[in-house]
Amino acid sequence: MEFLILEVGIQEEPRLIISRFQSRLNFDTRDKIELLPYNDFNDLVQLCVRVEEQLKRKSSFKKSYSSTSYVTKEYRKYNYSPKEKDKP
């Protein structure tokens, strides 16, 4: 982004560049970034990369975990409870 700004010759205050960049982030990334400290635009970009990698790891973990809960979902579907097994 900085390269493009220099190429076009736009001169803006760093806080405006940061603000514009943040407004284009997805909500999950933006929420996390708001809580983390950064000094300049480069720090912000590096934080965004790390946060997005973390979010990808979490989403892949949720997908793998949800596939293991299939049996529990099937029990709920048929209203099965372990106590019914013990009834005469």
QUIMO-V346278 format. One record per residue. N is the residue number from 1. OMEGA is omega in degrees with one decimal (999 if undefined). Layout:
[[N:OMEGA] [N:OMEGA]]
//
This chain:
[[1:179.2] [2:178.5] [3:179.3] [4:178.1] [5:178.2] [6:-179.0] [7:-178.1] [8:178.7] [9:178.6] [10:177.0] [11:179.2] [12:174.5] [13:-179.8] [14:-179.6] [15:176.6] [16:176.8] [17:179.2] [18:179.7] [19:178.8] [20:178.6] [21:-179.6] [22:-178.8] [23:-179.9] [24:-179.7] [25:174.6] [26:-170.8] [27:-178.6] [28:179.2] [29:-178.9] [30:179.5] [31:179.8] [32:-177.3] [33:-179.4] [34:-176.9] [35:-175.0] [36:179.3] [37:173.8] [38:-176.3] [39:-176.6] [40:-176.7] [41:180.0] [42:175.8] [43:179.6] [44:179.6] [45:179.2] [46:176.1] [47:179.9] [48:178.9] [49:-179.1] [50:179.7] [51:-179.8] [52:175.2] [53:178.2] [54:179.0] [55:176.8] [56:178.6] [57:-179.7] [58:-179.1] [59:177.9] [60:175.9] [61:179.2] [62:179.3] [63:-179.3] [64:179.0] [65:-178.0] [66:178.7] [67:179.2] [68:-178.2] [69:-178.8] [70:-177.6] [71:179.0] [72:178.8] [73:179.8] [74:176.7] [75:178.5] [76:-177.9] [77:-178.1] [78:179.3] [79:179.2] [80:172.0] [81:-178.0] [82:-178.6] [83:179.8] [84:-179.2] [85:-177.3] [86:-177.8] [87:178.7] [88:999]]
//
